[in-house]
Amino acid sequence: MERFKGKIATVTGGASGIGEAVARQLVAEGAMVVLADINEAGLEALARELGRACLPVRTDVSSEADVQAMVEAAVSHFGGLDIAFNVAGSARMSALIDQSEADFRFALDLCTVGTFFCIKHQARRMIEANVQGAIVNISSLNGKVPSWGLAAYSAAKAGVDMLTASGSLELADHGIRVNAVAPGMTATPATTYMTDEILGAYLERIPLKRPATARDQAMASLFLASDDAAYITGVCLNVDGGWQHAAYPDMRRWFATTPDSLS
Ligand SMILES: NC(=O)c1ccc[n+]([C@@H]2O[C@H](COP(=O)([O-])OP(=O)(O)OC[C@H]3O[C@@H](n4cnc5c(N)ncnc54)[C@H](O)[C@@H]3O)[C@@H](O)[C@H]2O)c1
């Protein structure tokens, strides 16, 4: 499959996890990729592996100057920008009443302000060059549902969802589509802290009964950036194994009359 042959992409958070999987799949499908991250060693290692289709650029997405330089690197090195994947994100866990201002702002700066800087400069370049491009933001299921200790992260990711919706509205005249993927629990370096006990508690609630892989998230993201999604803009696509809709416990265990077809 070469859906992205000759296309030029940026991928933030590209040194690890979902961003790395996005970059690998893009290169496999013919794209040239500016790999952006604050993890320089990770960037260099992946760029060496992916070869000339990949340019590592140290980028802190919470710095507007860095984001601008990332977009300029795509233009000066590869000749333009067609598609963008804004993946970088994280947060510091804390009970809401104990959270410091600095830790709360960390999530907002990285996830929300970082995504704003990315959309702004990516779209400006696409408009200047008359490119009908596509932007995909990585949000989270936490942008839609809260979780203990993740108030800052949920607020920041809800902001990403609204930036996606707003961007889709404002950029449609230019033929630029803006969408998001909302991952559920995904096996990446960010979730290796989970013990078997924690993982088991999560899986009880996930209808598809497994964590997502980084590749699951990458394939959904690439679909939204591809021509197959030409009429899709402004959506935030759950890639969560059905998790958002599993608010209720599995009721079958309390009903003796469960039809065989449901047991
Ligand atoms: N793993 C999950 O379960 C999960 C669930 C929902 C959403 N997400 C979201 O998916 C995205 C990727 O997460 P992941 O699980 O692959 O994590 P990860 O830790 O494997 O990768 C995140 C990458 O972002 C980079 N990064 C951090 N701060 C940065 C900054 N200021 N500028 C540029 N890069 C920076 C890190 O160096 C790292 O390489 C994040 O936005 C995260 O919020 C992950």
The ligand as an ORCA input file, in Angstrom:
! r2SCAN-3c Opt
* xyz 0 1
  N      -0.595      5.262     25.678
  C      -1.878      5.506     25.991
  O      -2.557      4.685     26.661
  C      -2.559      6.767     25.509
  C      -3.938      6.879     25.701
  C      -4.599      8.036     25.268
  C      -3.882      9.037     24.646
  N      -2.539      8.911     24.472
  C      -1.835     10.024     23.816
  O      -1.053      9.533     22.753
  C       0.055     10.393     22.544
  C       1.336      9.560     22.481
  O       1.500      8.884     23.705
  P       2.366      7.552     23.827
  O       1.599      6.608     24.653
  O       2.871      7.138     22.495
  O       3.555      8.106     24.771
  P       5.132      7.997     24.664
  O       5.638      8.462     25.979
  O       5.570      6.653     24.164
  O       5.500      9.080     23.541
  C       5.320     10.443     23.739
  C       6.459     11.170     23.028
  O       6.218     12.589     23.145
  C       7.468     13.191     23.384
  N       7.299     14.507     24.012
  C       7.026     14.770     25.311
  N       7.004     16.100     25.514
  C       7.240     16.679     24.312
  C       7.327     18.018     23.881
  N       7.175     19.049     24.741
  N       7.572     18.252     22.573
  C       7.739     17.241     21.706
  N       7.676     15.941     22.053
  C       7.432     15.669     23.355
  C       8.212     12.221     24.280
  O       9.607     12.470     24.277
  C       7.841     10.892     23.635
  O       8.760     10.519     22.627
  C       0.026     11.421     23.673
  O      -0.593     12.601     23.210
  C      -0.846     10.750     24.719
  O      -1.492     11.696     25.541
  C      -1.841      7.800     24.887
*
